[in-house]
């Protein structure tokens, strides 16, 4: 068991503990995306007015664009051997990275809560113990699996990918047996605003993985090809999400009254009754378990990264690891129990609003890593506020703030709509602005700060570095 339970947290994974291949990223992200929330996301494109043909086209474009950004983050993992958010210290400063980290933690607690509600319903149906007990049981299973860590997460991804793929093939066949696919996919009624909405829905879905995607590639051997990591991550995430979203869009178009608002019941009812229904409830719970573990693990990593920026520690005792994970799990479970009957829809809007704060972070991180720093970071300096990257980087924080503010005129949510959304026909293109504006600004200003750049040297020396004394 000692070899299964993960010991690492935000510290560098040494070469002797690296294992696996880039193909592991395909199986993990395929399984993470073949799940009910992705189905609902695809259905939203049709619910908001897109015809199925143009909804599927828009969803594919968004998945490819957002997935490419997400996969570029994944490719950092083998090179650096670090979880995703700690690399933000190279841009924002050792303590300045707490700004995007706080929002990341809130988002993943929220995603944990919304996923636990859906999965809790499935567990409640399976056990006949009701939604509340189902939510608590599911949250406990998620917490235990997260504590075991990296190896179990990848194993669950493989199992979920296979099981959920078989289930979606079966459900797709059942859906097509009831619906006229030719009529549904007739390419009529193109509208640019709803097409852009479909693009934004799927792009936002992919971008939400950005703050933790490298957490699951950092154990790959250092020599793992950047291209291989990128393409296997991209293909797994795009295939899984597009598959789920296609099913959701077609289901919403074929039976809007039965599907919308009753997604879990509809999916299970489409498959059958009795044993088949029980198996489908189990599949829904398994799919949500995979993604909820990713959310809990990512939240745990982000919390440790934020705290350690001020405390100076970069290793965790087993007891501290459990305490951090329990904190994320308890917070998410409380939100799930409070929101299971009322504000979950509004809360989901709030979570999507939070994505506004992650696209500028993503742009800054990628521009810095690939274009400014040329894939070279001083790893020991990431834990030293007096080192190369400093405690706070005013340039990056200012660009980040501008990137957030630049999106507001283009943002469309239930509680806030920007002034430029109307002229665009109701389309939300804020994520495009949130990527482009900070990418350009950071690219201009960061080049002037040559003192933080690492001189060219062998990758191993840069990635490993001497173990620094722990700042107090």
Secondary structure, DSSP 8 states (H G I E B T S, - for coil): -TTTS---SSS---GGG----THHHHHHHHHHHSSHHHHHHHHHHHHTT--HHHHHHHHHHHHHHHHHHHHHHHTHHHHH-S-TGGGGHHHH-TTTTHHHHHHHHHHHHHHHHHHHHHHHHHHHHHHTS-HHHHHHHHHHHHHHHHHH-HHHHHHHHHHHHHHHHHHHHHHHHHHHHHS-HHHHT------HHHHHHHHHHHHHHHHTTGGGGGGGTTTS-TTS-HHHHHHHHHHHHHHHHHHHHHHHHHHHHH-HHHHTT-HHHHHHHHH-STHHHHHHHHHHHHHHHHHHHHHHHHHHHHHHHHHHHHH------HHHHHHHHHHHHHHHHHHHHHHTTTTHHHHHHHHHHHTHHHHHHHHHHHIIIIIISTT---TGGGG-TTSTT-S--HHHHHHHHHHHHHHHTT-B-SS-B-TTTTTTTT---HHHHHHHHHHHHHHHHHTT-GGGS--S--HHHHHH--------
